Amino acid sequence: MKSRERLESRRLVRKRCRSKLSRGSVFGAVAAAAAGLLLAAGAAFAAKKLPYPDVTDTSHASKKAADVFRGFFSAKSAHDADALMTYFARDPVLYIDASSGNQWPTWQTLWDVFHRFLPPARPDALSYPLRILGDERSALVEFEDTPSLFGRELRILGSVTFDDQGKVVRWIDYWDGRSSQRETSIQPNYPTDFHDNVVNASAKITSVANDLQKAFAAGDAAGATALFSFDAVYEDMAAHSRVVGQLQIERYLTRALPVVPYGPGASVAHVVGGERGGGYEWSAAPSAMPMRRGNTALELDAEGKISRLTVIYDSGLLSDEKYRELVSLAGESGS
């Protein structure tokens, strides 16, 4: 009798174990399916493409700055004017295209222009960031406007200043008319107030910008070169020039400073950026008239040295002879 009871007890135990295992298998299958759905959703989110080429260099930008510009250019390339306007502060706000001379001095004028040209734009009319230098207070952004957007390709260095809420209060664009194959000129109504007093840059980038332009204005090639890292890169977008390394940079500046529009007679107008980089707008030397302004991007290394400089100005305002002289500056003489 006891033997039967023991057998029956064992059968009950085995039955309960099989039941638990069965329920565990169901729960495991459900958990696995849920995990699979989460992974699939995550993969789908990660695979979601931007409305523009994902080529932005954010190595010298804060995450917040990178996120803001990602959202801004996503809205612009998607032709969503309403979303784009959420990135601008209510008045006071200023947007100037320093090369064309167009300006939008209020939130409403910006709303009007973006709602006029963005909704009907072609799908390939894109605007996207190539490089961001700075943080959520202010930054320099290098970006591309494809030909379908404004009829010509524009490669731009934009100076952007944010308020304490992360909204744009000042945005000034600079591009080269000659490189864009677009005729430009300085008209009587060219802007005179660029809100240069609206500044939110770090002390480090401000110091570097001022020291560099002071050396440029003094024609001091050696003093300017001392601010660069040994393997620095120096680029002139208007003259289509690229010089690499301190030794070459000093030789280039020795030839170039008496000629370039940001040399003697030029001065700092406005600075943007953070600890890792930014840039500064400059008022052009009188010898560069009718040119009024230009823009210079600065990347900084861990020691605060300039590792890359990129300058832009409208060489279309200069004579062909003057332009050829600027282009020839990058050439070296024989040893």
C-alpha positions in Angstrom: 0.0 0.0 0.0 2.8 2.4 1.0 4.6 1.5 -2.2 1.5 2.5 -4.3 1.2 5.8 -2.4 4.9 6.5 -3.1 4.4 5.8 -6.8 1.3 8.0 -7.0 3.2 10.8 -5.2 6.1 10.6 -7.7 3.6 10.8 -10.6 2.0 13.9 -9.1 5.4 15.5 -8.7 6.4 14.7 -12.3 3.1 16.1 -13.5 3.5 19.3 -11.6 7.1 19.7 -12.9 5.9 19.2 -16.5 3.2 21.8 -16.0 5.7 24.3 -14.6 8.1 23.6 -17.5 5.3 24.1 -20.0 4.2 27.4 -18.4 7.9 28.5 -18.3 8.3 27.7 -22.0 5.2 29.8 -22.8 6.5 32.6 -20.7 10.0 32.3 -22.2 8.5 32.3 -25.7 6.5 35.4 -24.9 9.5 37.2 -23.4 11.7 36.2 -26.4 9.0 37.5 -28.8 8.8 40.8 -26.8 12.6 41.2 -26.8 12.5 40.5 -30.5 10.0 43.2 -31.1 12.0 45.7 -29.1 15.2 44.8 -31.0 13.3 45.1 -34.3 11.9 48.5 -33.2 15.3 49.6 -32.1 16.8 48.5 -35.4 14.1 50.2 -37.4 14.7 53.4 -35.5 18.4 53.2 -36.0 17.9 52.5 -39.7 15.6 55.5 -40.1 17.4 57.7 -42.6 17.8 61.4 -42.3 16.3 63.5 -45.1 19.9 64.5 -46.0 23.3 62.7 -46.3 24.5 61.6 -42.8 28.0 63.1 -43.2 28.2 65.6 -40.3 31.5 65.9 -38.4 30.5 66.6 -34.8 33.9 65.9 -33.2 34.3 69.5 -32.1 30.7 70.0 -31.0 28.7 69.3 -27.9 26.0 66.7 -28.1 23.3 69.3 -27.5 24.6 71.4 -30.4 24.8 68.4 -32.7 21.2 67.5 -31.7 19.9 71.0 -32.3 21.5 71.3 -35.8 20.3 67.8 -36.7 16.8 68.8 -35.9 17.1 72.2 -37.7 18.5 70.8 -40.9 16.1 67.8 -40.8 13.2 70.2 -40.8 14.8 72.4 -43.5 15.5 69.4 -45.8 12.1 68.0 -45.2 10.7 71.4 -46.2 8.8 71.6 -42.9 8.7 75.4 -42.4 6.5 75.1 -39.2 9.0 72.8 -37.5 11.9 74.9 -38.7 10.5 78.0 -37.1 10.5 76.3 -33.7 14.3 76.7 -33.6 14.2 80.5 -33.7 13.6 82.8 -30.8 10.8 85.3 -30.9 12.0 88.8 -31.4 14.6 90.0 -31.1 16.1 87.6 -33.8 18.2 88.3 -36.8 19.2 86.3 -39.9 21.5 87.8 -42.5 23.0 86.4 -45.7 26.2 88.4 -45.7 27.0 87.4 -49.3 23.7 88.4 -50.9 23.0 91.2 -48.5 19.5 89.8 -47.7 18.3 90.1 -44.2 15.4 89.0 -42.1 15.3 91.1 -38.9 12.2 89.7 -37.2 10.6 86.3 -36.5 7.7 87.2 -38.8 10.0 88.0 -41.8 11.7 84.6 -41.3 8.3 82.8 -41.0 7.3 84.5 -44.3 10.4 83.6 -46.3 10.6 80.0 -45.1 6.9 79.4 -45.8 7.3 80.9 -49.2 10.1 78.8 -50.6 10.3 75.5 -48.5 6.8 73.9 -49.1 7.0 73.9 -52.9 10.7 72.9 -53.0 11.8 69.8 -55.0 12.7 66.7 -53.1 16.4 67.1 -53.9 16.4 70.6 -52.5 18.5 69.9 -49.4 20.3 71.8 -46.8 22.6 69.8 -44.5 25.5 70.3 -42.0 29.0 69.1 -42.9 30.7 70.3 -39.7 29.7 71.7 -36.4 32.1 73.6 -34.1 30.8 74.8 -30.8 28.1 74.1 -28.2 24.6 75.0 -27.2 25.5 78.6 -26.5 26.9 79.4 -30.0 28.5 77.5 -32.9 29.9 77.8 -36.3 28.2 75.4 -38.8 29.6 74.5 -42.2 26.7 73.4 -44.4 25.6 72.7 -48.0 22.6 74.1 -49.9 22.1 71.9 -53.0 21.5 73.7 -56.3 17.8 72.8 -56.3 17.2 74.9 -53.2 18.4 78.4 -54.5 19.4 77.7 -58.1 23.1 77.5 -57.3 25.2 75.3 -54.9 26.1 77.2 -51.8 28.8 76.0 -49.4 28.4 78.1 -46.3 30.0 78.9 -43.0 27.3 80.1 -40.7 27.7 81.9 -37.4 25.0 80.9 -35.0 24.2 82.3 -31.5 21.6 80.9 -29.2 19.8 82.4 -26.2 19.5 80.8 -22.8 16.6 78.7 -24.0 18.6 77.2 -26.9 16.8 79.2 -29.5 18.6 81.0 -32.4 18.8 84.7 -31.9 21.5 85.5 -34.5 22.4 83.6 -37.7 24.8 85.1 -40.3 25.8 83.1 -43.4 28.9 83.5 -45.6 29.6 81.9 -48.9 31.8 82.7 -52.0 29.9 84.0 -55.0 32.6 83.1 -57.4 32.7 79.4 -56.2 28.9 79.3 -56.4 28.9 80.9 -59.9 26.5 83.5 -58.7 27.0 87.2 -59.2 27.0 89.3 -56.0 27.5 93.0 -55.2 27.3 95.4 -52.3 24.1 97.4 -52.8 23.2 100.7 -51.0 20.8 98.7 -48.7 23.5 96.3 -47.6 23.1 95.6 -43.8 24.9 97.8 -41.5 23.8 96.3 -38.1 24.8 92.6 -37.7 24.0 92.5 -34.0 27.7 91.9 -33.3 27.0 92.7 -29.6 24.9 89.6 -29.3 27.7 87.2 -28.1 27.5 83.9 -26.2 31.0 82.4 -26.9 33.4 80.7 -24.5 36.4 82.5 -23.1 38.8 80.1 -24.8 37.6 80.5 -28.4 37.2 84.2 -27.9 40.8 84.5 -26.7 42.2 82.3 -29.6 40.2 84.3 -32.2 41.3 87.7 -30.9 45.0 86.6 -30.6 44.9 85.2 -34.1 43.3 88.2 -35.7 45.7 90.5 -33.8 48.6 88.7 -35.4 47.0 88.8 -38.8 46.3 92.5 -38.6 49.9 93.1 -37.5 51.2 91.1 -40.5 52.9 88.8 -37.9 53.2 85.4 -39.7 55.4 83.9 -37.0 53.1 85.0 -34.2 50.0 83.7 -35.9 51.7 80.3 -36.8 52.6 79.8 -33.1 48.9 79.5 -32.4 48.6 76.4 -34.6 49.4 72.8 -33.9 52.3 71.2 -35.7 50.1 69.3 -38.1 47.5 71.9 -38.6 45.5 72.4 -41.8 44.8 75.9 -43.2 42.0 76.2 -45.8 40.8 79.1 -47.9 37.4 78.2 -49.4 37.3 81.2 -51.8 40.9 80.7 -53.2 40.5 76.9 -53.2 43.7 76.6 -51.2 44.9 74.1 -48.6 48.2 74.3 -46.7 49.3 71.6 -44.2 51.7 71.9 -41.2 53.2 74.7 -39.2 56.2 75.1 -41.5 54.1 75.5 -44.7 51.5 77.7 -42.9 54.2 80.2 -41.8 55.6 80.4 -45.3 52.0 80.8 -46.7 51.1 83.6 -44.2 54.3 85.4 -44.9 53.2 85.6 -48.5 49.5 86.0 -47.9 48.9 88.4 -45.0 49.8 91.6 -47.0 47.2 90.5 -49.6 44.3 88.6 -48.0 41.2 90.6 -47.0 41.6 89.5 -43.3 45.2 90.8 -43.0 46.3 94.3 -41.9 43.4 96.6 -41.4 40.9 93.8 -40.7 39.4 93.2 -37.2 37.3 90.8 -35.2 33.6 91.5 -35.5 31.9 88.6 -33.7 32.9 85.3 -32.1 31.0 82.0 -31.7 31.9 78.6 -30.2 33.0 76.6 -27.2 36.0 74.9 -25.8 36.7 72.6 -28.8 36.1 75.1 -31.6 34.0 77.8 -33.2 35.0 80.7 -35.3 34.8 84.5 -35.8 33.5 86.9 -38.3 35.8 89.7 -39.3 35.5 93.2 -40.8 37.5 93.2 -44.0 40.6 95.3 -44.6 40.0 98.6 -46.5 42.1 97.3 -49.3 39.4 94.6 -49.9 36.7 97.1 -50.6 33.8 96.7 -51.5 34.0 93.5 -49.4 32.7 94.2 -45.9 33.0 90.9 -44.0 34.2 87.3 -43.9 34.1 84.3 -41.6 36.7 82.0 -40.2 36.2 78.5 -38.7 38.6 77.3 -36.0 39.0 73.7 -34.7 41.0 73.5 -31.4 43.0 70.5 -30.1 43.3 69.4 -26.4 46.0 72.0 -25.8 43.9 74.9 -27.2 46.0 75.1 -30.4 44.3 75.6 -33.8 44.3 72.2 -35.6 42.3 73.4 -38.6 41.4 76.8 -39.9 38.9 77.4 -42.7 38.2 80.9 -44.0 35.4 82.1 -46.4 34.8 85.4 -48.1 33.1 86.5 -51.3 35.9 86.6 -53.8 33.3 87.5 -56.5 33.5 91.1 -55.2 37.2 91.2 -56.2 38.7 91.7 -59.7 39.8 88.6 -61.6 43.4 89.9 -61.3 43.1 90.1 -57.5 41.5 86.7 -57.3 44.3 85.1 -59.3 46.8 86.7 -57.0 45.0 85.1 -54.0 45.0 81.7 -55.6 48.7 81.9 -56.4 49.6 82.5 -52.8 49.5 78.8 -52.0 52.2 78.0 -54.5 55.7 77.5 -53.2 58.9 78.8 -54.9 61.7 76.4 -55.7 64.4 75.6 -53.1 
